């Protein structure tokens, strides 16, 4: 019985010693295999989605590919065209000339890319119906993009509009609220 235990311990020790070597061989073989095409596509789609925020909104360079039949979805049942979306993006750049939008989280699955973003800027201009207040703001939101052949075909977007208006001092007090508080 003691001999069997000793042989089992030796075998277990040998297995533990060989495991890193086997893992390294497996990892080397896996890294030499071509990446699956859907992973390549998801990676490319993530780069384009990131461009929307880091180049378009942050730098005013709107060179992101969109399909001809693009449809955007805002809050509620509001939909918008590519031209309307670009006009709104340019309006944000006018209202916040120093606008910087960072990508906090980006996740891709098949033809969809989800982005959690944070925007910071000073409201020193007029745009999208917002008067210049001189106030610095920070707001965040989420966008989901659907891609077709590397171009954005559909977008669902939501941002904290109420929080933005409050920071700018443009949110009217609730009806019936006392003005003397």
Secondary structure, 3 states (H helix, E strand, C coil): CHHHHHHHHHHHHHHHHHHHHHHHHHHHHHHHCCCCHHHHHHHHHHHHHHHHHHHHHHHCCCCCCEEEEEEEECCCCCEECHHHHHHHHHHHHHHCCCCEEEEEEEEEECCEEEEEEEEEEECCCCECCECCCCCEEEEEEEEEEEEECCEEEEEEEEECHHHHHHHHCCCCCCCCCCCCC
